[in-house]
Amino acid sequence: MPRNQSAVWAMVVAATFFWGSNFNAAGAIAGQLTPLTAASERFGVAVLVLLAMRALRDGAESALTCRDMIMLCVLGLIGVFGFNFAFFTALHYTSALNAALIMALSPLLTSLLAAWLLRAPLHAHQLIGIGLAFLGVALVITGGRLAVLHIALGDVWMLFACCAWSLYSVLVQKYAAHVPSRQQARWTVGAGAVALIAVACAVEQPLAAMARQSATTHGILLYMALCGTVLAYLFWLQGIQRLGPQRAVIAFNLVPVFTLLVNLLFGTWPRWEQCVGMALVFAGVLVATGGAQRLMRSRDGSCGDPQA
């Protein structure tokens, strides 16, 4: 594993690129597979890879109590099943960039949930930043018509997905912080994958649907499983462990930027409300994380803490 911070930051940025491009990938196959079938194939492959990685590693892992196992399964239902069902459903009705911009609310929504569930302090600048970011997302999901409440169905599904991911992030810290990250990933991804596959088999015919798909569709899902799930999760965990969550989480806001760049690469240009909304979301994150205060101090010539 990398020792210097530049390499660790490179891994964190790579994780955000994989997550950002996931929105483009899911949007590309949205009309070809139902949400449950698409998520089942993606996470079925991901959990097999995680199990193979464990089989190739020597040494015992921490012993889990019955309570630990139950909580990890519940977390998997929220953060994998709940998030991905809403995520794939959203991409049937909204654009990849809209979905990524809504997902950019996740760090700020996580702060609100942490203040409620973990009794974490919430400062005035965080509340101001959260307000700015929500205004930016409101501009995006209303299509620039803030005076008229008209929200696309896909944007509502993406808000559900964002809430599920933020709740998962806080509950992991509350109930499973003592479980090693790789073991935690394997259990939560495994529980979510089993639930996705079970529900898909009950209400759809996933095997028949997968058999009808082109090699391109399977290739996109394989990319989402290997890069957008396994590598992204492991890279992100390395960043959290070596940089700390307060520093690494700033990079999460590159997700919509990478989604936009991939859109531009394929010739899709953003609308004006998406550009303004992205600027407001970034401004909100800058204020909420104290970045605006550090920029002002640097302009005044003061020496801020380089580790802040």
Summary of the structure (lengths in Angstrom):
residues: 308
radius of gyration: 19.5
end to end distance: 23.6
largest distance: 64.6
contacts: 1036
relative contact order: 0.20
helix: 77%
strand: 0%
